Amino acid sequence: MLWWLPLTAVMVPVLGAFIIGFIQEDKQAPRSKVAIITVLISFVVVLFNFKNIAAGGAMEMVFFSLAGAEFVLRADAFSAVFALVCNSLWILSIIYATGYMEEHLNHRRFFTFYVLNLGVACGIAFSGNLFTLFIFYKLLTLTTFPLVAHSQTAEARKATMNYVYYSVASGAMILYTVIILQNFLNQGLLSELTFTPGGVLGTLSVDLGYTMLLAFVVGFLGFAVKAAMIPFHPWLPGAMVAVAPVSALFHAVAVVNTGVFGIVRLVYYIYGPDWVAASGLYLALVFFAVITMIVGSCRALVEDQLKLRLAYSTISQMGYLTLGAVLLMPAALTGTMLHFFNHAFLKITLFFCAGIIISMTGRTKISQLGGIGKRYPRTMFTFSIAALGLVGVPPICGYLIKLYLLRASIEIGGGFETVLIISLVIMSAILNAIYYLPIVFKAFWGDSDFGEEEKLPKEKPLLLYPAMFLAFCCILLGLFPAFITIPLAELVVNSVF
């Protein structure tokens, strides 16, 4: 019984954050070393989780129960994949944050919560049921809002309160679903609520009436708030007042991806794809995802603030992830699993580059960045790779989600749905190109907005090298998905279909 492995993945960052909290404010080097070592150890623990899942090891432990609801940590294929994404990117994020935060105040507080959030993210990944997932979602809000408010400006406080309001609403909706499902379990109408591949309800659960249907809708919307889907998105652009390392994690793994993670858990591990298909909600869920894809891209088109354009791009990408999840097809879900990796690597690269540009030049608007590629060619080349990846240009990894969605639409069997999904995926790709490519063209070939005599600082290695390494990884993930990410995605998909 290897129940302690998921617990260790959660507790190692918690312990590391505890140690960081006791290191004096002026001791930056020891604090950075502790943070990096903590994340590396957590990464190794997650790899051991993978090894034991492949070997069929039992990794589940019930720690306590409340009114019949059990707090369970459990490792399965999906949790291990998500934890691997989180831990992989946190390593580079810690290195980047070490360089970025050198000129900022309150290092101890920042790195305490920055590392602590990895433990909460691992807790979300290894939650064994919806009740446990709800608890870690609440902890995620408590440990991320100090990072949003870190600068302590009036704008940061306002954005933080907005983020907290939306998070509280999200948690309330998820709690409603937990209470309804737990009530059915206590009445003996359900056999269990532990996350089970393929769902625990089955098609017969439709007979439980509209209460079960309402619980699904409310829970789905609760996770959609966390994923910043349209129209529950305003908190995410507002949170861009946070420093670049925080923005990067918000968009890559720490918050919005956990929302889609919850949607996949709800659809495939609680209710089950058969129940969702029979519920009559299929078209509504697809419509919801498609609206997020298109509206997010349209909003990005008119945004001049660099970080805000990236934020609306993230909202659009959450539509891609959700669409792959709600199409209820193996090919589409495979695309979603792949995009958990690909979008995270691409988007964190973009935010790292945006952080370099903003911190080096003090300029935040795209209209102010003409000629920036001549001053910072390595940064903008790295940015261009990630931008082209999200447009869907092979061999950079972002093309895979579009490929799998197109494949799934063809497998539907033709007709209106096939034509509609293909058209929308192509339209979204075109929109991505329209709002990303002008940034690249302006940076390299536009008229310079920088005077010839204007002195700009050099790129810091601790900021540049993590971004460049991530861009290289994005190319590898696109060139060799059959050897890297596709086996991991199929491990999850084959367990639920």
C-alpha positions as CSV (number, residue, x, y, z in Angstrom):
1,M,0.0,0.0,0.0
2,L,1.7,3.2,-1.2
3,W,-0.9,5.6,0.0
4,W,1.8,7.9,1.4
5,L,3.1,8.9,-2.1
6,P,0.2,11.3,-2.9
7,L,0.4,12.6,0.6
8,T,4.1,13.2,0.2
9,A,3.5,15.1,-3.1
10,V,1.2,17.4,-1.2
11,M,3.3,17.8,2.0
12,V,6.8,18.3,0.5
13,P,5.9,21.8,-0.8
14,V,4.0,22.6,2.4
15,L,7.1,21.8,4.4
16,G,9.3,23.8,2.0
17,A,7.0,26.8,2.3
18,F,7.1,26.4,6.1
19,I,10.9,26.5,6.1
20,I,11.0,29.5,3.7
21,G,8.7,31.4,6.0
22,F,11.3,31.2,8.8
23,I,14.2,32.4,6.6
24,Q,15.0,36.1,7.3
25,E,13.8,38.6,4.7
26,D,17.4,39.6,3.7
27,K,18.5,36.0,3.1
28,Q,17.5,35.7,-0.5
29,A,20.0,33.1,-1.7
30,P,19.1,30.4,1.0
31,R,15.4,31.1,0.4
32,S,15.9,30.5,-3.4
33,K,17.8,27.3,-2.8
34,V,15.2,25.9,-0.5
35,A,12.4,26.8,-3.0
36,I,14.2,25.1,-5.9
37,I,15.1,22.0,-3.8
38,T,11.6,21.7,-2.6
39,V,10.1,21.7,-6.1
40,L,12.7,19.2,-7.4
41,I,11.9,16.8,-4.6
42,S,8.2,17.2,-5.3
43,F,8.8,16.4,-9.0
44,V,10.7,13.2,-8.1
45,V,7.8,12.2,-5.8
46,V,5.3,12.7,-8.7
47,L,7.5,10.5,-10.9
48,F,7.3,7.8,-8.3
49,N,3.5,8.1,-8.4
50,F,3.7,7.4,-12.2
51,K,5.9,4.4,-11.7
52,N,3.5,2.8,-9.2
53,I,0.4,3.6,-11.2
54,A,2.0,1.8,-14.1
55,A,2.8,-1.1,-11.8
56,G,-0.8,-1.2,-10.5
57,G,0.2,-0.1,-7.0
58,A,-2.6,0.9,-4.6
59,M,-2.3,4.6,-3.7
60,E,-5.4,5.7,-1.7
61,M,-6.0,6.8,1.8
62,V,-9.1,8.1,3.7
63,F,-8.0,10.5,6.3
64,F,-11.3,11.6,7.9
65,S,-15.0,12.0,7.1
66,L,-17.5,14.8,7.7
67,A,-21.2,14.0,7.7
68,G,-20.3,10.9,5.6
69,A,-18.1,12.8,3.1
70,E,-14.6,11.4,3.1
71,F,-11.3,13.3,2.7
72,V,-9.4,11.0,0.3
73,L,-6.1,11.3,-1.4
74,R,-5.8,9.0,-4.4
75,A,-3.5,8.6,-7.3
76,D,-4.8,7.6,-10.8
77,A,-3.6,8.2,-14.3
78,F,-5.3,11.6,-14.6
79,S,-4.1,12.9,-11.3
80,A,-0.5,11.8,-12.1
81,V,-0.6,13.5,-15.5
82,F,-1.9,16.8,-14.0
83,A,0.6,16.7,-11.1
84,L,3.4,16.1,-13.6
85,V,2.4,19.3,-15.6
86,C,2.3,21.3,-12.4
87,N,5.6,20.1,-11.0
88,S,7.4,20.4,-14.4
89,L,6.5,24.0,-14.8
90,W,7.0,25.0,-11.2
91,I,10.7,24.1,-11.4
92,L,11.3,26.7,-14.2
93,S,8.9,29.1,-12.6
94,I,10.8,29.1,-9.3
95,I,14.1,29.8,-11.2
96,Y,12.4,32.6,-13.2
97,A,10.8,34.1,-10.1
98,T,14.1,34.1,-8.3
99,G,15.5,36.5,-11.0
100,Y,12.3,38.5,-11.5
101,M,11.8,39.3,-7.8
102,E,15.3,40.5,-7.0
103,E,14.2,44.1,-7.2
104,H,10.8,43.6,-5.4
105,L,10.0,43.7,-1.7
106,N,8.6,41.1,0.6
107,H,10.5,38.1,-0.9
108,R,9.8,35.8,2.1
109,R,6.0,36.2,1.8
110,F,6.1,35.9,-2.0
111,F,8.1,32.6,-2.1
112,T,6.3,31.1,0.9
113,F,3.0,31.3,-0.9
114,Y,4.5,30.6,-4.3
115,V,5.8,27.3,-3.1
116,L,2.8,26.5,-0.9
117,N,0.6,26.7,-4.0
118,L,2.4,23.8,-5.5
119,G,1.3,21.7,-2.6
120,V,-2.3,22.8,-3.0
121,A,-2.1,22.1,-6.8
122,C,-0.8,18.6,-6.0
123,G,-3.7,18.3,-3.5
124,I,-6.2,19.1,-6.3
125,A,-4.5,16.6,-8.6
126,F,-4.6,13.8,-6.0
127,S,-8.0,14.5,-4.6
128,G,-9.9,11.2,-4.4
129,N,-13.4,12.6,-4.6
130,L,-15.4,15.8,-5.1
131,F,-15.4,16.7,-1.4
132,T,-11.6,16.6,-1.2
133,L,-11.4,18.6,-4.4
134,F,-13.7,21.2,-3.0
135,I,-11.4,21.6,0.1
136,F,-8.3,22.1,-2.0
137,Y,-10.1,24.6,-4.2
138,K,-10.8,26.7,-1.1
139,L,-7.2,26.3,-0.1
140,L,-6.1,27.4,-3.6
141,T,-8.1,30.7,-3.1
142,L,-6.5,31.3,0.3
143,T,-2.9,30.7,-1.0
144,T,-3.2,32.6,-4.3
145,F,-4.9,35.8,-3.3
146,P,-1.7,37.1,-1.4
147,L,0.2,36.6,-4.6
148,V,-2.3,38.7,-6.6
149,A,-2.2,41.4,-3.9
150,H,1.6,41.3,-3.5
151,S,2.3,44.8,-4.8
152,Q,-0.3,46.1,-2.3
153,T,-1.5,48.9,-4.7
154,A,-5.1,50.0,-4.8
155,E,-5.4,48.3,-8.2
156,A,-4.0,45.1,-6.8
157,R,-6.4,45.2,-3.8
158,K,-9.4,45.7,-6.1
159,A,-8.3,42.8,-8.4
160,T,-7.8,40.6,-5.4
161,M,-11.2,41.2,-3.9
162,N,-12.8,40.5,-7.4
163,Y,-10.8,37.3,-7.6
164,V,-12.0,36.3,-4.1
165,Y,-15.6,37.0,-4.8
166,Y,-15.6,34.9,-7.9
167,S,-13.7,32.1,-6.1
168,V,-16.2,32.1,-3.3
169,A,-19.1,31.9,-5.8
170,S,-17.3,29.0,-7.5
171,G,-16.8,27.2,-4.3
172,A,-20.4,27.6,-3.2
173,M,-21.6,26.0,-6.5
174,I,-19.2,23.1,-6.1
175,L,-20.3,22.6,-2.5
176,Y,-23.9,22.5,-3.6
177,T,-23.1,19.6,-5.9
178,V,-21.1,17.9,-3.2
179,I,-24.0,18.1,-0.8
180,I,-26.6,16.8,-3.3
181,L,-24.4,13.8,-4.3
182,Q,-23.5,13.0,-0.7
183,N,-27.1,13.0,0.2
184,F,-27.9,10.5,-2.5
185,L,-25.0,8.4,-1.2
186,N,-26.2,8.5,2.4
187,Q,-29.6,7.4,1.2
188,G,-28.1,4.4,-0.5
189,L,-29.0,5.6,-4.0
190,L,-25.3,5.8,-5.0
191,S,-22.8,3.1,-4.2
192,E,-19.7,5.5,-4.0
193,L,-18.4,8.9,-4.8
194,T,-14.7,8.2,-5.2
195,F,-13.5,9.3,-8.6
196,T,-13.9,6.3,-10.9
197,P,-12.9,6.1,-14.6
198,G,-16.1,6.1,-16.6
199,G,-18.2,7.6,-13.8
200,V,-19.9,6.1,-10.8
201,L,-23.5,7.0,-11.8
202,G,-24.2,5.3,-15.1
203,T,-27.1,6.0,-17.4
204,L,-29.6,4.8,-14.7
205,S,-28.8,7.8,-12.6
206,V,-31.0,9.9,-14.8
207,D,-33.9,8.3,-12.9
208,L,-32.8,10.2,-9.8
209,G,-34.6,13.2,-11.3
210,Y,-34.0,16.8,-11.9
211,T,-32.1,17.2,-8.7
212,M,-29.2,15.2,-10.1
213,L,-29.3,17.2,-13.3
214,L,-29.3,20.5,-11.4
215,A,-26.4,19.3,-9.3
216,F,-24.4,18.6,-12.5
217,V,-25.2,22.0,-14.0
218,V,-24.3,23.9,-10.9
219,G,-21.1,21.9,-10.4
220,F,-20.1,22.4,-14.0
221,L,-20.7,26.1,-13.8
222,G,-18.7,26.2,-10.5
223,F,-15.7,24.7,-12.3
224,A,-16.3,27.0,-15.3
225,V,-15.9,30.0,-13.0
226,K,-12.5,28.7,-11.9
227,A,-11.6,28.1,-15.6
228,A,-12.5,31.7,-16.4
229,M,-15.0,30.7,-19.1
230,I,-17.3,33.2,-20.7
231,P,-19.2,34.9,-19.0
232,F,-17.4,34.1,-15.7
233,H,-14.1,35.5,-16.8
234,P,-13.7,39.1,-15.5
235,W,-11.6,38.0,-12.5
236,L,-8.8,36.7,-14.7
237,P,-7.9,39.9,-16.7
238,G,-8.1,41.8,-13.4
239,A,-5.6,39.5,-11.8
240,M,-3.0,40.5,-14.4
241,V,-1.9,43.3,-12.0
242,A,0.1,40.5,-10.3
243,V,3.8,40.2,-11.2
244,A,4.8,38.1,-14.2
245,P,5.7,34.8,-12.3
246,V,2.2,34.8,-10.7
247,S,0.5,35.6,-14.0
248,A,2.3,32.8,-15.6
249,L,1.2,30.2,-13.1
250,F,-2.4,31.5,-13.0
251,H,-2.6,30.9,-16.8
252,A,-0.5,27.7,-17.1
253,V,-1.4,25.5,-14.2
254,A,-2.3,27.0,-10.9
255,V,-5.8,28.2,-11.4
256,V,-7.5,28.1,-14.7
257,N,-6.4,24.6,-15.7
258,T,-7.6,23.4,-12.3
259,G,-11.1,24.5,-13.5
260,V,-10.9,22.3,-16.6
261,F,-9.4,19.5,-14.4
262,G,-12.6,19.7,-12.3
263,I,-14.8,19.6,-15.4
264,V,-13.1,16.4,-16.6
265,R,-13.5,14.9,-13.1
266,L,-17.2,15.7,-13.0
267,V,-17.9,14.5,-16.5
268,Y,-15.7,11.4,-16.7
269,Y,-15.2,10.3,-13.1
270,I,-18.5,11.2,-11.3
271,Y,-21.4,11.4,-13.7
272,G,-19.8,9.5,-16.6
273,P,-19.9,10.2,-20.4
274,D,-22.9,7.9,-20.8
275,W,-25.0,9.9,-18.3
276,V,-23.9,13.3,-19.8
277,A,-24.8,12.1,-23.3
278,A,-28.3,10.9,-22.1
279,S,-28.9,14.0,-20.0
280,G,-29.8,16.3,-22.9
281,L,-27.1,18.8,-22.0
282,Y,-24.6,17.8,-24.7
283,L,-25.3,20.6,-27.1
284,A,-25.5,23.2,-24.4
285,L,-22.1,22.2,-23.1
286,V,-20.6,22.3,-26.6
287,F,-22.1,25.7,-27.2
288,F,-20.7,27.0,-23.9
289,A,-17.2,25.9,-24.9
290,V,-17.4,27.3,-28.4
291,I,-18.6,30.7,-27.2
292,T,-15.6,30.8,-24.8
293,M,-13.3,30.0,-27.7
294,I,-14.6,32.6,-30.1
295,V,-15.5,35.5,-27.7
296,G,-12.1,35.1,-25.8
297,S,-10.3,35.4,-29.2
298,C,-12.4,38.4,-30.3
299,R,-11.8,40.2,-27.0
300,A,-8.0,39.6,-27.4
301,L,-8.1,41.3,-30.8
302,V,-8.9,44.7,-29.4
303,E,-6.7,44.6,-26.3
304,D,-3.5,46.7,-26.4
305,Q,-2.2,45.7,-23.0
306,L,0.3,42.8,-23.6
307,K,-0.6,40.8,-20.5
308,L,-4.3,41.4,-21.0
309,R,-4.1,40.1,-24.6
310,L,-2.4,37.0,-23.3
311,A,-5.1,36.7,-20.6
312,Y,-8.0,36.7,-23.2
313,S,-6.0,34.2,-25.2
314,T,-6.0,32.0,-22.2
315,I,-9.8,32.3,-21.9
316,S,-10.1,31.2,-25.5
317,Q,-7.8,28.2,-24.9
318,M,-9.9,27.1,-22.0
319,G,-12.7,26.9,-24.5
320,Y,-10.5,24.5,-26.5
321,L,-9.8,22.3,-23.5
322,T,-13.5,22.3,-22.4
323,L,-14.7,21.5,-26.0
324,G,-12.4,18.5,-26.1
325,A,-13.8,17.3,-22.7
326,V,-17.6,17.7,-23.5
327,L,-17.6,16.2,-27.0
328,L,-17.5,12.9,-25.2
329,M,-15.2,11.2,-27.7
330,P,-11.8,9.5,-27.2
331,A,-10.1,11.6,-29.9
332,A,-11.4,14.9,-28.4
333,L,-10.5,13.9,-24.8
334,T,-7.0,12.9,-26.1
335,G,-6.7,16.4,-27.5
336,T,-7.7,17.9,-24.1
337,M,-5.1,15.8,-22.3
338,L,-2.4,16.8,-24.7
339,H,-3.4,20.5,-24.4
340,F,-3.0,20.3,-20.7
341,F,0.7,20.0,-21.4
342,N,0.9,22.1,-24.6
343,H,-1.1,25.1,-23.6
344,A,0.7,25.2,-20.2
345,F,4.2,25.2,-21.8
346,L,3.2,27.7,-24.5
347,K,1.4,30.1,-22.3
348,I,4.0,30.2,-19.5
349,T,6.6,30.9,-22.1
350,L,4.6,33.9,-23.4
351,F,4.2,35.3,-19.9
352,F,7.9,34.8,-19.1
353,C,8.7,36.8,-22.2
354,A,6.1,39.4,-21.4
355,G,7.6,39.7,-17.9
356,I,11.1,40.3,-19.4
357,I,9.8,43.0,-21.8
358,I,7.8,44.8,-19.1
359,S,10.5,44.6,-16.4
360,M,13.3,45.7,-18.8
361,T,11.5,48.5,-20.6
362,G,8.6,49.5,-18.3
363,R,6.3,49.4,-21.3
364,T,3.1,47.4,-21.0
365,K,1.3,48.1,-24.3
366,I,1.7,46.3,-27.6
367,S,1.6,49.7,-29.4
368,Q,4.7,50.7,-27.6
369,L,6.8,47.7,-28.6
370,G,7.8,48.6,-32.2
371,G,11.4,47.4,-32.8
372,I,11.6,45.6,-29.4
373,G,12.8,42.5,-31.4
374,K,15.9,44.4,-32.4
375,R,16.8,45.2,-28.8
376,Y,15.8,41.9,-27.3
377,P,16.0,39.4,-30.2
378,R,16.3,36.3,-28.0
379,T,13.3,37.2,-25.9
380,M,11.1,38.0,-28.9
381,F,12.3,35.0,-30.9
382,T,11.2,32.9,-27.9
383,F,7.9,34.8,-27.7
384,S,7.4,34.2,-31.4
385,I,7.8,30.4,-31.1
386,A,5.1,30.2,-28.3
387,A,2.8,32.6,-30.2
388,L,3.1,30.5,-33.4
389,G,2.4,27.4,-31.3
390,L,-0.9,28.8,-30.1
391,V,-1.8,29.8,-33.6
392,G,-1.4,26.1,-34.5
393,V,1.7,26.2,-36.7
394,P,3.5,22.8,-36.7
395,P,5.9,21.5,-35.5
396,I,5.3,23.6,-32.3
397,C,3.0,21.7,-30.0
398,G,-0.2,23.9,-30.1
399,Y,-1.4,22.4,-33.3
400,L,-2.3,19.0,-31.7
401,I,-5.5,20.2,-30.0
402,K,-6.8,21.5,-33.3
403,L,-5.8,18.3,-35.0
404,Y,-7.6,16.1,-32.5
405,L,-10.7,18.3,-32.4
406,L,-10.9,18.1,-36.2
407,R,-10.5,14.3,-36.0
408,A,-13.2,14.1,-33.4
409,S,-15.6,16.2,-35.5
410,I,-15.0,13.9,-38.5
411,E,-15.7,10.8,-36.4
412,I,-19.1,12.3,-35.4
413,G,-20.1,11.1,-38.9
414,G,-20.7,14.2,-41.0
415,G,-23.6,16.5,-41.1
416,F,-24.2,19.9,-39.5
417,E,-22.2,19.2,-36.2
418,T,-19.1,18.1,-38.1
419,V,-19.2,21.2,-40.4
420,L,-19.9,23.5,-37.5
421,I,-17.0,22.2,-35.3
422,I,-14.5,22.2,-38.2
423,S,-15.5,25.8,-39.1
424,L,-15.2,27.0,-35.6
425,V,-11.8,25.4,-35.0
426,I,-10.5,27.0,-38.2
427,M,-12.1,30.4,-37.4
428,S,-10.5,30.3,-33.9
429,A,-7.1,29.5,-35.4
430,I,-7.5,32.4,-37.8
431,L,-8.4,34.7,-34.9
432,N,-5.3,33.5,-32.9
433,A,-3.2,34.4,-35.9
434,I,-4.8,37.9,-36.2
435,Y,-4.0,38.8,-32.6
436,Y,-0.6,37.1,-32.2
437,L,1.2,37.7,-35.5
438,P,1.0,41.6,-35.4
439,I,2.9,41.5,-32.1
440,V,5.7,39.6,-33.8
441,F,5.7,41.7,-37.0
442,K,5.7,45.0,-35.0
443,A,8.6,43.7,-32.8
444,F,10.9,42.7,-35.6
445,W,9.8,44.8,-38.6
446,G,7.8,47.7,-37.3
447,D,9.1,51.2,-36.8
448,S,11.1,51.5,-33.6
449,D,9.5,53.1,-30.6
450,F,12.8,53.3,-28.9
451,G,15.2,56.1,-29.4
452,E,18.7,55.2,-30.8
453,E,20.3,56.7,-27.7
454,E,17.8,55.0,-25.3
455,K,19.7,52.7,-22.9
456,L,17.9,49.4,-22.1
457,P,19.2,46.9,-19.5
458,K,20.3,43.5,-20.8
459,E,18.1,40.4,-20.4
460,K,18.8,38.6,-17.1
461,P,19.9,35.0,-17.6
462,L,17.5,33.8,-14.8
463,L,14.6,35.2,-16.8
464,L,15.7,34.5,-20.3
465,Y,17.0,30.9,-20.1
466,P,13.9,29.3,-18.5
467,A,11.8,30.9,-21.3
468,M,14.2,29.7,-24.0
469,F,14.2,26.2,-22.5
470,L,10.4,26.1,-22.4
471,A,10.3,27.2,-26.1
472,F,12.6,24.4,-27.0
473,C,10.3,22.0,-25.0
474,C,7.3,23.3,-27.0
475,I,9.1,22.2,-30.2
476,L,10.0,18.8,-28.8
477,L,6.4,18.2,-27.7
478,G,5.2,19.1,-31.2
479,L,7.9,17.0,-33.0
480,F,7.7,13.9,-30.8
481,P,4.3,13.7,-29.2
482,A,4.1,10.0,-29.9
483,F,7.0,9.4,-27.6
484,I,6.2,12.0,-24.9
485,T,2.7,13.3,-24.4
486,I,0.4,11.0,-26.4
487,P,1.2,7.9,-24.3
488,L,0.3,9.9,-21.2
489,A,-2.9,11.2,-22.8
490,E,-3.9,7.7,-23.9
491,L,-3.3,6.3,-20.4
492,V,-6.1,8.6,-19.2
493,V,-8.4,8.3,-22.1
494,N,-8.2,4.5,-22.3
495,S,-9.2,4.3,-18.6
496,V,-12.5,6.2,-19.1
497,F,-13.7,4.8,-22.4
